[in-house]
């Protein structure tokens, strides 16, 4: 899926979410699609603090009409720029669930949302609103880091798309190609090889020959992706690197001063995600540029 017909942007009225709104406006403008800006109001104290909406405990005293009016004020410059937009204010103790519900309600096919960042044991156990939306949202999600840490610029000029040759990464390549075309930006297709640790059990196995074969296969598949006719005369660059996938994705994005990273999302069970995280979660948590995640 590479067509965007409506963008949904959840905000909490923080600087981080205003920064995300800037990205949402730009993307909506590229695709000439309408924009819905939403806010989830906390009707009561929440014992489990979400991240994106962690600073909004004082909005419980505001009515939904008050929240809608505040959203309309935020949208003044957006409408002045010629973007068709509307607002959505809802109550909910679980912002991630309400955001995913809103995707179906407004028929959005892209979500753009900010992250505040959280570290340590609390982050491990509770995750974040953004991560929960990424795991459950049926449409692509762009997570935008706060302005204090961002290294990207608007409009996007450099796109890095990580691929593992799965169906989800094929979807990511198609979207990255369309995004690069819409923004007139350069695109790099990146594949990371991660070798298993050496062990005595494999001492008799010719690991050198095996690794050479895997590397050659990856190079061939990357070249095939880059030469797909849909790219036309604007072929992407390709990169093949070795190491921990999330670390290498972030390293290449930093090296190429990427303005956005595009990733396909794999489904994983909640316990696995809680205890070990995933490449996608690690990239979202640590990236200094927006991250676009897509499911198959």
Buried (B, 14 or more C-beta within 10 A) or exposed (E): BBEBEBBBBBBBBBEBBBBBBBBBBBBBBBBEBBBBBBBBBBEEEBEEBBBBBBBBEEBEEBEBEEBBEBBBEBBEEBEEEEBEBBBBBBEBBBBBBBBBEBBEBBEBBBBBBBBBBBEEEEBEEBBBBBBBBBBBBEBBBBBBBBEEEBEBEBBBBBBBBBBBBEEBBBBBBBBBBBBBBBBEBBBBBBBBBEEEEEEEEEEEEEEEEEEEEEBEEBEEBBEEBBEEEEBEEEEBEBBBBEEEBBBBBBBBBBEBEBBBBBBBBBEBEEEEBEEEBBBBBBBBBBBBBBBBBBBB
